[in-house]
Amino acid sequence: MDKQLLSKTAAAMVAKGKGILAADESSGTCETRFKSVGVECSEESRRAYRGLLFTTPGVEQFLSGVILFDETIRQKGADGVAFADYLARKGILPGIKVDKGAHDLALAPGEKVTEGLDGLAQRLGEYFKLGARFAKWRAVITIGDAIPTHACLYANAHALARYSALCQAASIVPIIEPEVLLNGSHTIERCEEVTEATLRATYAALAAHNVAVEHVILKASMVVSGKEASRQAGVDEVAERTLRALKRTVPAAQPGVVFLSGGQSDVSATAHLNAMAATKGLPWPLTFSYSRALQNPALAAWRGQPANVGAAQRAFLHRARMNGLAAQGKWKPEYEKQAV
Ligand code: 13P
């Protein structure tokens, strides 16, 4: 375990004005997203699309890292250079999704546990050689009648802790992502309660497994109203409740917190991050690690056509720039109009 490398990597991941692109969608998720814009999903179209994102001129000003999928870390760009090497040369850290997805949790209807611990030590060794310096593991917590249960929170926390310990032993910084889903008609109060319980269970498990929080990055879901809730909380309330849940549970020793977008609109995800990052006196830097909220406009502009690559890259750069500003609390709604 190279603690110096872990410290250096963690600090670089949350460098000022930069955030992380999540480009680690599984092939199934990619298929759904591509279908929505009429693009056939194949290894080649996924390579072309991700190459478009990575080669966007100037995007390195706003990206500290990119989370890759297993297929992508083994692919090369049009220039014949491996994507991981290309990104590293641009000063962008390559990361890797290592979990094997959320599966039904036995005897717990409606709940999931994330799998992928078997053989993980060997896979991490290989990913390090391929250039990965950080990893991601996503746990999924659903809010519903009488769920999440204690069993679900603790099974997922245990897996996150085992994964984190294995990552640190391999000199790879773990991103822990216990995502509380926004699907449902629950209130924002309920989301806050569940987020707090989830984070409490997660950090208790990390401590039990001797994981150094100094070398962990939290990828948090924001505390929001359920998607179908009759009352939708505004930006200030989302920021206040999210920060309260984080302050109650996340150790100050942790180098940073990044957020997922979780199905929020592109601009909402930016506005929420901006409101939180503008808050003074927080113990950790905050930034983004979005997939949909960074990529949606680029994907819609691309539509699989080589002639649209320039327009797609401009759309992607714009969202990266907006979120880079939001991570410093410097974004303004009117900047959205100066787009592309
Ligand atoms: P979204 O920003 O689309 O929620 O994706 C983030 C992510 O990495 C999910 O694991």
Residues whose N, C-alpha, C, O or C-beta is under 5 A from the ligand:
A	BS01	13P	A22 R138 L260 S261 G262 G263 S289 Y290 S291 R292 A293
